[in-house]
Amino acid sequence: MNLIFEELNVNHRIPVMDIFNYYIENGFSAYPEKPFSYDFFDKFLEMTKGYPAYAINLDGNIVGFCYLSAYNPHSTFKETAQITYFISNDFTGKGIGKIALKKLEDEARKMNIKVILAHISSLNDASIEFHLKHGFKECGRFQKIIKKNDILFDIIWMQKFSAPVLDI
């Protein structure tokens, strides 16, 4: 598989938003109820400033996107980041998510990020299984805090240590 990770930029606006909006409209992995306009892409660029963020190109087509972002803007959280990735529905189950995760973990280590957090809908069994399979552990659960399409569900937080954390 010849994947190219292109630094996320305005040229990726339409395919990235199309992928994200697919998940808004077809499940619970993206939390909004209604699709966003293409202008929302600027929020992705803003959220990922200073962090690795990529469009995933396969044979000239953008088939996903992935990024790290700040868990919290305070400098005391600089060794912790959130991870996000969405793979086009036509390309899930082909190992692209695993490759994207490895890419972001490698980038996290270069940035001295030691803890990677993922927040996942409790209704997204595939994502929960994926993260468990790749070394994440559940570290928290906010019960019944989100209601999408009249369905109430939890947000599960998972974490993985990308580098050893030394206690003081």
N, C-alpha and C positions, 0 to 999 in steps of 0.2 A: 504494500500500500504506500503510495507516494503522497504523503501529506506534507503540506507546506503551512507553517504557522506564520501568518502575516500580521505584523503589528497593526492592531485595530486602528482604523482611521476612517475619515468621512466617506471614503469610497466603499466602505462595507455597510453603510447605513441601511440600504434596502434589503440585502439578503439577511443581515443580522436581525432586523426588525421583523422580517417575514418569519424567520425561525422562531423568534420569541413570541410573536403573536399567535403562531400555530399552537404553542403550548398554553397560552392564555385561553384560547378558544377550545382546546381539546384535552382538558385534564386539570390536574391540581399541582403540577410542578412549577408553574408560574402563577403567582398569587392574584393578580388583577382579574376582574370579571370581564372587562371589555378590552379589546385590542388598543394598543397605543398608536399614535401617529408616528410617522418616521422621525419627527423632531425629537422624540424621546431618546433616540440614539445618543444625542448630546449628553444625556445623563450618564450613559455608560462611559463615555469618554471622561466625563468629570469625575465619576466614582473611581476610575482606575488610574487617575493621574499619579504618576510615580510608581505604578505597579505594572507587572506584565499583563498584557491584554492582547488577545489574538483572535483573528478570524482564521478558521481552519479551511484550507483550500485543498480540494481533491480534484485533480485533473481539470483545473480551471473553474471549478464550481465551489462556492462557499457552502460547506456542509455543516458548519457549526461555529461556535465561538466559545471562548473561555477566558477567564481572567481571575486575578487576585485583586482584592480591595481591602481597605482598612477595616478592621473589625470595629475600631474605635479611633477617633482622630487624635486622642491624647498620646504624647510621645511615650508614655509608660506602657502602651500597648504595641509598640513598634515591632515586637517579635511575634505578633499574632496577626493573621490575615484570614479573610473569608475567601472561599473558593466558589466559583460559579462556572458552570458550563452547560450549554444546550447544544445538542447534536440534532440535526435535521431528522425528522421522524423516519425518512427513507433510509437513513444511514445508521440507525441505532443497532446495537448488537453486533457490530463489525470490528470492535476493538478501538474505535476512534476515541471514546471517552477515556479508556485506559491510557492511551498515548497522550491525550490532553492532560490528564492527571499527572502523569510522569513529568511532562514538560513543565507544568506549573510547580510541581514539587522541586524540580531542579532549580527553577528560577527562585523559589522561596529560599532554598539553601544559600544561593548566591547573595541574597538580600539579608541573610541572617534571621530569617523568619523561622521560628522554631515550632510554632503551633499553627495548624491550618484548621479552620472551622467551616462546617457546612451546615446550613439550615435547610431542612427538607420537610415537605408536607408528609404527615402521617399516612396519607392516602397514596403516596408514591412508593409502593413496595419495590419497584425496580431500582430506584435510586438508593433506597435504604440498603438493599442487598448489595448493590455495586459498592457502596462505601464500606460496608462491613467486610466484603471480600478483599478490599484494598487497604485494610489496616485502620480504618476509622472505628471509633467506638462511640456509642451514645453517651453524651455527657450532660444532657438536659432535655427537658420536654416542657413546652408551654402548652398546657391543656386547653383545648377548645377556645383558642384565641382568634381563630380566623373562620370566617363564614363566606364561602364562595358558592354561588348558585344555590343558595339555601341549604348548603351542607356545611355543618360545623366540624372542624377537625383541628388536630394538634400541629404544632411546629416542633420538629425534633432537631436538636442540635447534636452534631457529631464532631469529633475532633481527632486529629492525627498529629503526632509529633514528627516534624520533618527533620529535626535534629535533636540531639540530647539536650535536655533542659537541666541545668545545674541549680540545685538549691543553694541558697546563701547560708 
